[in-house]
């Protein structure tokens, strides 16, 4: 009987260790998803020829450069809500700033978001943060970031295709 109890205790300890090793599955998946989406956003920004940054499919839509500036600006707001400190001060980016400036600013904002998510834990997802001027759980900002980046990559992909450029995640035509 003593041996059975010892084996049971060992099994419970191993099970608890496995659960602890899993850590923070939700925030870990969010970090991995953001890493992949960020690579796509940056690759698409780099893929668009510099002379096409002023392109917009219709008069009502923003230019490709405007889209990059928009993503960068949203990243600064959303990732500050996710990770605490405000984004480093930068001059407001204009849609016609040029490809090199826009891509560099996008890259900085993606790095800021990666840093903001680096220490987020599953329990912290329920913490109340200021997100677009309202109190919301940190999870709202994390989910909002993933949704925005997915949406914006879709926009970038359409702009690229309309200009004869294959989006980074597209297979062979």
C-alpha positions in Angstrom: 0.0 0.0 0.0 2.9 2.3 0.9 4.4 1.7 -2.6 1.0 2.5 -4.3 0.7 5.8 -2.4 4.3 6.7 -3.3 3.6 6.0 -6.9 0.4 8.0 -6.8 2.2 11.0 -5.1 4.9 10.8 -7.8 2.3 10.8 -10.5 0.6 13.8 -9.0 3.9 15.7 -8.8 4.8 14.8 -12.4 1.3 16.0 -13.5 1.6 19.2 -11.6 5.1 19.8 -13.1 3.7 19.3 -16.6 0.9 21.8 -15.9 3.5 24.3 -14.6 5.7 23.7 -17.6 2.8 24.6 -19.9 3.0 28.1 -18.3 0.7 30.6 -20.0 -0.8 28.9 -23.1 -3.0 31.8 -24.1 -0.4 34.5 -23.9 2.2 32.2 -25.5 -0.1 31.6 -28.5 -0.7 35.3 -28.7 3.0 36.0 -28.8 3.6 33.4 -31.5 0.7 34.7 -33.6 1.9 38.3 -33.3 5.4 37.2 -34.3 4.1 35.6 -37.5 1.7 38.4 -38.3 4.4 41.0 -37.7 6.8 39.2 -40.1 4.0 39.3 -42.8 3.2 43.0 -42.3 6.9 43.9 -42.6 7.5 41.6 -45.6 4.5 43.1 -47.4 5.7 46.7 -46.7 9.1 45.8 -48.1 7.6 44.0 -51.1 5.7 47.0 -52.3 7.8 49.1 -54.8 8.6 52.6 -53.4 6.9 54.2 -56.4 3.6 52.4 -55.4 3.4 53.7 -51.9 1.1 56.5 -53.1 -1.3 53.9 -54.7 -4.8 53.5 -53.5 -7.4 51.2 -55.2 -10.3 53.8 -55.0 -10.5 57.5 -54.0 -12.2 56.5 -50.7 -9.3 54.3 -49.6 -6.0 55.2 -48.1 -2.8 54.9 -49.9 -0.4 52.0 -49.3 1.8 54.5 -47.4 -1.2 55.7 -45.5 -1.9 52.1 -44.5 1.6 51.6 -43.2 1.4 54.9 -41.2 -2.0 53.8 -39.8 -0.6 50.4 -38.7 2.4 52.0 -37.1 0.2 54.5 -35.2 -2.3 51.9 -34.0 0.6 49.8 -32.8 1.8 52.5 -30.6 -1.6 52.9 -28.9 -2.5 49.2 -28.6 0.9 47.9 -27.5 1.2 50.6 -24.9 -2.1 49.3 -23.4 -0.8 45.7 -23.6 2.6 46.3 -22.1 2.5 49.3 -19.9 5.0 52.0 -20.9 4.1 54.4 -23.6 5.8 54.1 -26.9 8.9 56.1 -27.4 8.2 59.6 -28.7 8.3 59.9 -32.4 7.1 62.6 -34.8 3.7 61.8 -36.3 4.3 59.8 -39.5 2.9 61.1 -42.7 1.6 58.7 -45.5 3.9 60.3 -48.0 7.0 60.0 -45.8 8.6 57.6 -48.3 9.1 53.9 -48.3 12.3 53.8 -46.3 10.9 56.0 -43.5 7.6 54.2 -43.4 9.1 50.7 -43.3 11.6 51.8 -40.6 8.8 53.2 -38.4 6.7 50.1 -38.9 9.6 47.9 -37.9 10.1 50.0 -34.7 6.4 49.7 -33.9 6.5 45.9 -34.4 9.5 45.7 -32.0 7.7 47.8 -29.5 4.7 45.4 -29.7 7.0 42.4 -29.3 8.5 43.9 -26.2 5.0 44.8 -24.8 3.9 41.2 -25.2 7.1 39.6 -23.9 6.0 39.6 -20.2 2.3 39.2 -20.5 1.0 36.2 -18.6 -2.4 34.6 -18.8 -3.6 36.0 -15.4 -2.5 39.5 -16.5 -4.9 39.2 -19.5 -7.7 40.1 -17.1 -6.1 43.2 -15.8 -7.9 46.4 -16.6 -5.9 48.8 -18.9 -6.6 52.0 -20.8 -7.4 51.0 -24.4 -8.4 53.8 -26.7 -9.4 55.9 -23.7 -11.6 53.3 -22.1 -11.0 50.7 -19.4 -10.8 47.2 -20.9 -9.2 43.9 -20.0 -5.7 43.6 -21.4 -7.0 40.7 -23.4 -9.1 43.1 -25.5 -5.9 44.9 -26.6 -4.2 41.6 -27.4 -7.1 40.3 -29.4 -7.5 43.7 -31.0 -3.9 43.7 -32.1 -4.2 40.2 -33.6 -7.4 41.1 -35.4 -6.0 44.4 -36.7 -2.8 42.8 -38.0 -4.7 40.1 -39.7 -7.0 42.6 -41.4 -4.2 45.0 -42.3 -2.2 42.2 -43.9 -5.2 41.3 -46.0 -5.3 45.0 -47.1 -1.6 44.9 -47.9 -2.0 41.7 -49.9 -4.8 43.2 -52.0 -2.8 46.4 -52.7 0.2 44.2 -53.7 -1.8 42.0 -56.0 -3.4 45.0 -57.6 0.1 46.2 -58.5 1.3 42.8 -59.8 3.3 41.9 -56.7 2.7 38.5 -55.1 2.1 38.8 -51.3 4.7 37.3 -49.1 2.5 34.5 -47.8 1.1 33.6 -51.2 2.1 30.4 -53.0 2.9 30.2 -56.6 0.0 31.5 -58.8 
